[in-house]
Protein backbone atom coordinates (compact mmCIF):
# COMPACT_ATOMS: atom_id res chain seq x y z
CA UNK A 1 0.00 0.00 0.00
CA UNK A 2 2.61 2.40 -1.19
CA UNK A 3 -0.05 4.93 -2.12
CA UNK A 4 -0.82 5.42 1.59
CA UNK A 5 2.89 6.03 2.30
CA UNK A 6 2.95 8.58 -0.50
CA UNK A 7 -0.08 10.39 0.92
CA UNK A 8 1.54 10.49 4.37
CA UNK A 9 4.81 11.81 2.93
CA UNK A 10 2.93 14.53 1.03
CA UNK A 11 0.82 15.37 4.12
CA UNK A 12 -2.35 14.58 2.20
CA UNK A 13 -5.58 13.62 3.94
CA UNK A 14 -6.19 9.90 4.29
CA UNK A 15 -9.82 9.09 3.55
CA UNK A 16 -11.17 5.74 4.67
CA UNK A 17 -13.56 5.81 1.72
CA UNK A 18 -10.53 5.84 -0.60
CA UNK A 19 -8.94 2.96 1.31
CA UNK A 20 -12.16 0.97 0.94
CA UNK A 21 -12.34 1.74 -2.78
CA UNK A 22 -8.71 0.79 -3.47
CA UNK A 23 -8.14 -2.04 -1.01
CA UNK A 24 -11.44 -3.85 -0.37
CA UNK A 25 -10.57 -6.52 -2.94
CA UNK A 26 -7.83 -7.66 -0.50
CA UNK A 27 -9.55 -6.63 2.73
CA UNK A 28 -13.23 -7.45 2.24
CA UNK A 29 -14.16 -6.51 5.80
CA UNK A 30 -13.52 -2.86 4.90
CA UNK A 31 -16.85 -3.01 3.04
CA UNK A 32 -18.69 -3.88 6.26
CA UNK A 33 -17.36 -1.15 8.59
CA UNK A 34 -20.18 1.26 7.76
CA UNK A 35 -22.82 -1.34 8.63
CA UNK A 36 -21.19 -2.30 11.93
CA UNK A 37 -22.67 -0.54 14.93
CA UNK A 38 -20.82 0.42 18.07
CA UNK A 39 -21.93 0.81 21.65
CA UNK A 40 -23.34 4.33 22.08
CA UNK A 41 -21.78 4.78 25.53
CA UNK A 42 -18.25 4.39 24.16
CA UNK A 43 -18.81 5.45 20.56
CA UNK A 44 -21.60 7.95 20.04
CA UNK A 45 -20.44 8.46 16.45
CA UNK A 46 -22.46 5.41 15.51
CA UNK A 47 -20.60 3.00 13.29
CA UNK A 48 -17.10 1.61 12.85
CA UNK A 49 -16.51 3.46 9.56
CA UNK A 50 -17.09 6.88 11.12
CA UNK A 51 -15.07 5.91 14.19
CA UNK A 52 -12.16 4.69 12.08
CA UNK A 53 -12.04 7.90 10.03
CA UNK A 54 -11.98 9.86 13.29
CA UNK A 55 -9.07 7.73 14.56
CA UNK A 56 -7.16 8.27 11.30
CA UNK A 57 -7.70 12.04 11.53
CA UNK A 58 -6.59 12.19 15.17
CA UNK A 59 -3.55 10.03 14.43
CA UNK A 60 -2.39 12.39 11.69
CA UNK A 61 -2.76 15.34 14.06
CA UNK A 62 -0.06 13.73 16.21
CA UNK A 63 2.44 14.32 13.42
CA UNK A 64 2.38 18.09 14.00
CA UNK A 65 3.40 17.84 17.65
CA UNK A 66 5.83 14.92 17.55
CA UNK A 67 8.93 14.18 15.54
CA UNK A 68 8.18 10.85 13.98
CA UNK A 69 10.07 8.87 11.38
CA UNK A 70 8.41 7.89 8.11
CA UNK A 71 8.23 4.34 9.46
CA UNK A 72 6.44 5.46 12.64
CA UNK A 73 3.96 7.59 10.69
CA UNK A 74 3.14 4.74 8.32
CA UNK A 75 2.74 2.24 11.16
CA UNK A 76 0.46 4.57 13.11
CA UNK A 77 -1.75 5.36 10.11
CA UNK A 78 -2.02 1.72 9.07
CA UNK A 79 -2.88 0.70 12.64
CA UNK A 80 -5.51 3.45 12.74
CA UNK A 81 -7.02 2.26 9.44
CA UNK A 82 -7.16 -1.40 10.46
CA UNK A 83 -7.50 -1.35 14.27
CA UNK A 84 -11.18 -2.38 14.21
CA UNK A 85 -11.15 -4.40 10.98
CA UNK A 86 -12.58 -7.49 12.69
CA UNK A 87 -15.52 -5.76 14.35
CA UNK A 88 -17.86 -6.75 11.49
CA UNK A 89 -17.32 -10.42 12.39
CA UNK A 90 -17.19 -10.07 16.18
CA UNK A 91 -19.82 -7.45 17.01
CA UNK A 92 -22.89 -8.66 18.86
CA UNK A 93 -25.32 -7.58 21.52
CA UNK A 94 -24.87 -8.79 25.07
CA UNK A 95 -26.62 -7.98 28.31
CA UNK A 96 -24.20 -6.52 30.84
CA UNK A 97 -25.50 -5.55 34.29
CA UNK A 98 -29.07 -5.58 33.01
CA UNK A 99 -28.30 -3.32 30.03
CA UNK A 100 -28.07 -4.44 26.42
CA UNK A 101 -24.65 -3.44 25.09
CA UNK A 102 -22.89 -3.67 21.74
CA UNK A 103 -19.64 -5.59 22.17
CA UNK A 104 -16.92 -6.99 19.90
CA UNK A 105 -15.01 -9.46 22.07
CA UNK A 106 -11.49 -10.26 20.93
CA UNK A 107 -11.84 -8.16 17.78
CA UNK A 108 -8.23 -7.04 18.11
CA UNK A 109 -6.92 -10.63 18.02
CA UNK A 110 -9.22 -11.64 15.16
CA UNK A 111 -7.98 -8.52 13.38
CA UNK A 112 -4.36 -9.59 13.75
CA UNK A 113 -5.19 -13.00 12.34
CA UNK A 114 -7.25 -11.60 9.47
CA UNK A 115 -4.48 -9.20 8.46
CA UNK A 116 -1.43 -11.42 8.92
CA UNK A 117 -1.36 -13.03 5.47
CA UNK A 118 -3.20 -10.22 3.73
CA UNK A 119 -0.31 -7.91 4.64
CA UNK A 120 2.23 -10.34 3.15
CA UNK A 121 4.01 -8.69 0.27
CA UNK A 122 2.40 -5.35 1.11
CA UNK A 123 5.12 -4.16 3.49
CA UNK A 124 8.35 -5.04 5.23
CA UNK A 125 8.34 -7.56 8.06
CA UNK A 126 9.25 -4.75 10.48
CA UNK A 127 6.27 -2.66 9.36
CA UNK A 128 3.95 -5.66 9.47
CA UNK A 129 5.04 -6.65 12.97
CA UNK A 130 4.70 -3.13 14.35
CA UNK A 131 1.26 -2.60 12.78
CA UNK A 132 -0.10 -5.96 13.93
CA UNK A 133 1.18 -5.38 17.47
CA UNK A 134 -0.60 -2.03 17.68
CA UNK A 135 -3.79 -3.59 16.35
CA UNK A 136 -3.59 -6.63 18.61
CA UNK A 137 -3.02 -4.72 21.82
CA UNK A 138 -4.88 -1.46 21.25
CA UNK A 139 -7.51 -2.33 23.87
CA UNK A 140 -5.06 -2.69 26.75
CA UNK A 141 -4.76 1.01 27.72
CA UNK A 142 -8.55 1.33 27.89
CA UNK A 143 -8.80 -1.75 30.07
CA UNK A 144 -6.31 -0.26 32.51
CA UNK A 145 -8.52 2.81 32.82
CA UNK A 146 -11.75 0.82 33.16
CA UNK A 147 -10.21 -1.43 35.80
CA UNK A 148 -8.66 1.55 37.62
CA UNK A 149 -5.18 0.04 37.55
CA UNK A 150 -2.16 1.62 39.18
CA UNK A 151 0.70 3.52 37.54
CA UNK A 152 2.76 0.33 37.75
CA UNK A 153 0.41 -1.39 35.29
CA UNK A 154 0.75 1.46 32.80
CA UNK A 155 4.52 1.27 33.05
CA UNK A 156 4.40 -2.50 32.51
CA UNK A 157 2.40 -1.97 29.34
CA UNK A 158 5.26 0.06 27.85
CA UNK A 159 7.91 -2.61 28.51
TILO-304443 format. One record per atom (N, C-alpha, C): x, y, z; residue in one letter. Coordinates in steps of 0.05 Angstrom, whole numbers, padded with zeros to 5 digits, always signed. Example, Ala and Ser with C-alpha at 12.3 -4.5 7.8 and 13.67 -1.06 7.14 Angstrom:
residues 2
+00264-00114+00156A+00246-00090+00156A+00264-00066+00156A+00257-00045+00142S+00273-00021+00143S+00258+00001+00157S
end
This chain:
residues 159
+00017-00024+00000X+00000+00000+00000X+00017+00025+00000X+00034+00026-00021X+00052+00048-00024X+00038+00074-00027X+00014+00074-00038X-00001+00099-00042X-00008+00112-00016X-00011+00097+00005X-00016+00108+00032X+00009+00122+00042X+00032+00108+00039X+00058+00121+00046X+00062+00147+00032X+00056+00147+00006X+00059+00172-00010X+00041+00194+00001X+00017+00188+00008X-00002+00208+00018X+00009+00219+00045X+00019+00201+00062X+00031+00210+00087X+00055+00228+00082X+00072+00220+00064X+00096+00236+00059X+00089+00264+00047X+00067+00265+00032X+00059+00291+00021X+00040+00306+00039X+00035+00295+00063X+00016+00307+00082X-00012+00311+00071X-00020+00291+00055X-00047+00292+00044X-00066+00277+00062X-00091+00285+00062X-00112+00272+00079X-00116+00243+00070X-00118+00226+00090X-00124+00198+00086X-00154+00194+00090X-00168+00186+00069X-00196+00182+00071X-00202+00152+00072X-00217+00143+00091X-00223+00115+00093X-00239+00106+00069X-00256+00123+00058X-00271+00116+00034X-00253+00109+00011X-00230+00123+00009X-00211+00117-00012X-00197+00090-00007X-00191+00085+00019X-00179+00059+00026X-00198+00036+00019X-00223+00040+00025X-00243+00019+00019X-00244+00015-00011X-00245+00037-00026X-00247+00035-00056X-00223+00021-00067X-00199+00027-00057X-00174+00016-00069X-00166-00011-00058X-00174-00017-00033X-00163-00041-00020X-00183-00062-00012X-00209-00058-00017X-00229-00077-00007X-00227-00104-00022X-00215-00105-00045X-00211-00130-00059X-00193-00149-00043X-00175-00137-00027X-00157-00153-00010X-00167-00155+00019X-00181-00135+00027X-00191-00133+00055X-00221-00129+00054X-00236-00151+00049X-00265-00149+00045X-00280-00138+00069X-00269-00141+00093X-00283-00130+00116X-00285-00100+00116X-00268-00086+00101X-00270-00057+00098X-00298-00049+00089X-00310-00066+00072X-00337-00060+00061X-00359-00062+00082X-00353-00073+00105X-00374-00078+00125X-00371-00059+00149X-00351-00041+00149X-00347-00023+00172X-00371-00004+00176X-00382+00006+00154X-00404+00025+00155X-00429+00013+00167X-00433-00013+00163X-00456-00027+00173X-00453-00039+00201X-00430-00034+00212X-00424-00046+00239X-00427-00025+00260X-00447-00030+00277X-00453-00011+00299X-00433-00013+00321X-00433+00008+00338X-00416+00008+00361X-00434+00016+00385X-00424+00010+00409X-00439+00016+00433X-00440+00047+00437X-00464+00058+00440X-00467+00087+00442X-00453+00099+00466X-00449+00084+00487X-00436+00096+00511X-00406+00102+00504X-00393+00084+00490X-00365+00088+00483X-00361+00102+00457X-00380+00099+00438X-00376+00109+00411X-00402+00121+00401X-00407+00146+00409X-00432+00159+00401X-00432+00166+00371X-00409+00163+00358X-00409+00169+00329X-00425+00149+00312X-00431+00126+00324X-00449+00108+00310X-00438+00083+00299X-00421+00085+00278X-00412+00060+00266X-00382+00059+00264X-00371+00036+00257X-00342+00032+00257X-00328+00049+00235X-00342+00053+00213X-00330+00069+00191X-00325+00098+00201X-00345+00110+00213X-00342+00138+00222X-00320+00138+00244X-00321+00120+00262X-00301+00118+00284X-00273+00116+00272X-00270+00098+00253X-00243+00094+00242X-00233+00119+00228X-00250+00133+00213X-00241+00158+00201X-00232+00178+00222X-00247+00179+00244X-00240+00197+00266X-00212+00190+00277X-00207+00164+00281X-00181+00155+00291X-00159+00162+00272X-00163+00158+00246X-00143+00165+00226X-00137+00195+00228X-00158+00212+00229X-00154+00241+00231X-00139+00249+00256X-00145+00237+00278X-00132+00244+00303X-00103+00234+00303X-00098+00211+00291X-00071+00201+00289X-00053+00220+00273X-00064+00230+00251X-00048+00248+00234X-00042+00274+00248X-00060+00283+00266X-00055+00307+00281X-00031+00304+00299X-00025+00279+00307X-00001+00275+00324X+00025+00282+00310X+00025+00281+00284X+00049+00286+00268X+00058+00315+00272X+00040+00334+00277X+00048+00362+00280X+00063+00367+00306X+00057+00352+00327X+00068+00357+00353X+00090+00338+00361X+00096+00318+00344X+00117+00298+00351X+00135+00293+00327X+00160+00291+00332X+00179+00284+00311X+00178+00254+00307X+00167+00245+00285X+00164+00217+00280X+00177+00210+00253X+00189+00187+00252X+00201+00177+00228X+00180+00170+00208X+00187+00167+00183X+00168+00158+00162X+00156+00131+00170X+00174+00113+00180X+00165+00087+00189X+00143+00089+00211X+00148+00106+00231X+00129+00109+00253X+00102+00121+00243X+00104+00140+00225X+00079+00152+00214X+00063+00131+00199X+00077+00115+00182X+00063+00095+00166X+00050+00074+00185X+00065+00065+00205X+00055+00045+00223X+00030+00055+00238X+00032+00080+00248X+00009+00091+00262X-00016+00094+00245X-00012+00104+00220X-00035+00107+00202X-00047+00080+00195X-00030+00061+00188X-00040+00034+00181X-00055+00022+00205X-00044+00025+00229X-00058+00014+00253X-00084+00028+00257X-00085+00054+00252X-00110+00069+00255X-00131+00059+00235X-00122+00055+00210X-00140+00045+00189X-00152+00018+00196X-00135+00000+00206X-00143-00028+00209X-00149-00037+00238X-00148-00018+00257X-00150-00027+00285X-00176-00041+00292X-00198-00035+00279X-00224-00048+00284X-00233-00064+00261X-00216-00074+00244X-00223-00088+00220X-00240-00113+00225X-00237-00125+00248X-00252-00150+00254X-00278-00145+00268X-00285-00120+00274X-00310-00115+00287X-00334-00125+00271X-00334-00124+00244X-00357-00135+00230X-00362-00165+00235X-00342-00180+00243X-00346-00208+00248X-00348-00215+00278X-00343-00196+00295X-00344-00201+00324X-00365-00186+00339X-00377-00166+00326X-00396-00149+00340X-00423-00164+00345X-00432-00161+00370X-00458-00173+00377X-00469-00158+00401X-00493-00164+00407X-00506-00152+00430X-00505-00171+00454X-00500-00160+00477X-00497-00176+00501X-00508-00160+00525X-00523-00173+00542X-00532-00160+00566X-00510-00159+00587X-00504-00135+00596X-00484-00130+00617X-00497-00113+00639X-00498-00125+00663X-00510-00111+00686X-00538-00101+00680X-00554-00118+00666X-00581-00112+00660X-00585-00092+00637X-00564-00085+00623X-00566-00066+00601X-00555-00080+00575X-00571-00078+00554X-00561-00089+00528X-00539-00071+00517X-00516-00083+00512X-00493-00069+00502X-00484-00080+00475X-00470-00064+00460X-00458-00073+00435X-00429-00079+00441X-00420-00104+00437X-00393-00112+00443X-00380-00125+00419X-00354-00126+00419X-00338-00140+00398X-00315-00154+00411X-00321-00176+00426X-00300-00189+00441X-00278-00200+00423X-00254-00195+00432X-00230-00205+00419X-00226-00195+00390X-00239-00173+00383X-00237-00163+00356X-00208-00156+00349X-00192-00148+00368X-00165-00141+00362X-00148-00165+00354X-00153-00188+00367X-00138-00213+00360X-00148-00225+00334X-00174-00224+00329X-00184-00233+00303X-00174-00215+00281X-00171-00189+00287X-00160-00170+00268X-00131-00177+00260X-00115-00184+00280X-00087-00192+00275X-00086-00216+00257X-00103-00236+00263X-00104-00260+00247X-00113-00254+00218X-00134-00239+00216X-00145-00232+00189X-00124-00218+00172X-00108-00200+00184X-00090-00184+00169X-00063-00197+00164X-00055-00217+00180X-00029-00228+00178X-00020-00236+00150X-00035-00252+00136X-00027-00261+00109X-00035-00240+00088X-00056-00225+00094X-00064-00204+00075X-00043-00182+00072X-00028-00178+00094X-00006-00158+00093X+00019-00169+00080X+00021-00195+00075X+00045-00207+00063X+00049-00195+00035X+00074-00186+00031X+00080-00174+00005X+00073-00144+00003X+00057-00135+00022X+00048-00107+00022X+00068-00088+00036X+00085-00100+00053X+00102-00083+00070X+00125-00100+00080X+00144-00086+00093X+00167-00101+00105X+00157-00116+00129X+00173-00136+00137X+00167-00151+00161X+00166-00133+00186X+00184-00114+00187X+00185-00095+00210X+00159-00079+00211X+00151-00068+00188X+00125-00053+00187X+00102-00071+00195X+00101-00095+00184X+00079-00113+00189X+00077-00120+00219X+00100-00126+00231X+00101-00133+00259X+00092-00110+00277X+00102-00086+00271X+00094-00063+00287X+00064-00056+00284X+00054-00058+00260X+00025-00052+00256X+00008-00073+00270X+00014-00098+00266X-00002-00119+00279X-00001-00118+00309X+00022-00111+00320X+00024-00108+00349X+00006-00085+00359X+00006-00063+00345X-00012-00041+00354X-00041-00049+00352X-00048-00063+00331X-00076-00072+00327X-00083-00092+00349X-00066-00111+00354X-00072-00133+00372X-00074-00124+00401X-00061-00102+00408X-00060-00094+00436X-00072-00067+00441X-00087-00056+00422X-00098-00029+00425X-00119-00026+00447X-00130-00048+00456X-00150-00047+00477X-00138-00045+00505X-00113-00052+00508X-00101-00054+00535X-00101-00027+00550X-00094-00005+00539X-00095+00020+00554X-00123+00026+00565X-00144+00022+00549X-00171+00027+00558X-00178+00009+00581X-00170-00016+00580X-00176-00035+00601X-00163-00027+00628X-00139-00015+00626X-00126-00005+00650X-00142+00017+00663X-00154+00034+00646X-00170+00056+00656X-00196+00045+00669X-00210+00028+00654X-00235+00016+00663X-00231+00001+00689X-00209-00013+00692X-00204-00029+00716X-00190-00013+00738X-00185+00013+00733X-00173+00031+00752X-00146+00020+00763X-00130+00012+00744X-00104+00001+00751X-00084+00022+00759X-00063+00014+00773X-00043+00032+00784X-00023+00041+00762X-00007+00061+00769X+00014+00070+00751X+00033+00048+00743X+00038+00029+00761X+00055+00007+00755X+00045-00009+00730X+00019-00013+00728X+00008-00028+00706X+00012-00013+00679X+00010+00014+00680X+00015+00029+00656X+00044+00027+00648X+00062+00028+00667X+00090+00025+00661X+00097-00002+00650X+00084-00023+00660X+00088-00050+00650X+00079-00053+00621X+00058-00038+00614X+00048-00039+00587X+00069-00029+00567X+00086-00011+00575X+00105+00001+00557X+00131-00015+00555X+00133-00036+00570X+00158-00052+00570X+00159-00071+00547X
end
